[in-house]
Amino acid sequence: MKLNQLTLDVSDLSRSKSFYLTLGFRLLVDSPHYCRFLAPDGDTSFSLHRADEVTPSGATLYLETDDVDAEKMRLETAGIAFDTEAADQRWLWREAEFRDPDGHRWKLYHAGKNRIDPPWRVRPDEA
C-alpha cells in the first residue's frame, strides 16, 4: 500500500482552492463542492471538500522542499502568512509552520536523508 490522498473539509471552496493553487498544487478535479489537486512535485493527490462546519484536527501536514527559506520567502511574497520562522529542529529537520484559511496546520520542511534514515531509526534486525 501507499498513501495516495488526503481530503480536508473547508468552509469556502473558492478561497481554499485559490490558497492551494498559490502553494503550487495543480488542479485535477473542480466541482462546486469538491476539488482535487496533485502535489507541487510527485504524484500524491490532495483534495478539498466543502463542509458546513470545519474543525481543524490536530494533524499536521508537511510539504517537503530542498530550501525552506527560499520557498518560505516565495510563498510570503505570494501572500501566504507563516506562524513561525524557519528553524532547525532537534529532530534534524528545518521547518516553518503556516495554516490554510480554515486553520489546518501545515509545515514547510526539509529533512534530507533524515526523513527516512535518522540516526535513531529502528533497523530491521532491531524490530
ZILINUR-V554319 format. One record per backbone hydrogen bond with DSSP energy under -1.0 kcal/mol. NH is the residue of the N-H (numbers start at 1). CO is the residue of the C=O. If there is no record, write none. Layout:
BEGIN
nh = [NH & NH]
co = [CO & CO]
END
This chain:
BEGIN
nh = [8 & 10 & 16 & 17 & 18 & 19 & 20 & 21 & 22 & 23 & 25 & 26 & 28 & 29 & 31 & 35 & 36 & 37 & 38 & 39 & 45 & 46 & 47 & 48 & 49 & 50 & 51 & 61 & 63 & 65 & 71 & 72 & 73 & 74 & 75 & 76 & 77 & 78 & 79 & 80 & 83 & 84 & 87 & 89 & 92 & 94 & 95 & 96 & 98 & 100 & 103 & 106 & 107 & 108 & 109 & 110 & 114 & 115 & 117 & 121 & 126 & 127]
co = [47 & 49 & 12 & 13 & 14 & 15 & 16 & 17 & 18 & 19 & 20 & 38 & 36 & 36 & 34 & 48 & 29 & 46 & 26 & 44 & 4 & 37 & 6 & 35 & 8 & 33 & 10 & 105 & 107 & 109 & 67 & 68 & 69 & 70 & 71 & 72 & 73 & 74 & 76 & 75 & 97 & 97 & 95 & 93 & 89 & 110 & 87 & 108 & 106 & 104 & 100 & 98 & 61 & 96 & 63 & 94 & 111 & 112 & 113 & 118 & 123 & 123]
END
